[in-house]
């Protein structure tokens, strides 16, 4: 294999890899292709999990807080 051909194959491979990565990053999957029945069931479960995780303690007063002091 000649050096010129080897360089051409390497450059073509790099260009193809770069184009593939750009397409993978830019193109987003279409969310409307999912069936509404499957989305509604999964969405309700996700929402319930999210509310339990981020809900917090409603009885705890966090308005006053504590002063933050730098440790240096």
Number of C-alpha atoms within 10 A of each C-alpha: 5 7 8 8 10 11 11 12 12 11 12 12 12 12 12 12 12 12 12 11 11 11 11 11 9 8 8 8 8 7 8 8 7 9 9 10 9 9 13 11 10 12 12 11 12 12 11 12 12 11 11 10 9 8 10 9 8 7 6 7 8 9 6 6 7 7 6 6 6 5 4 3
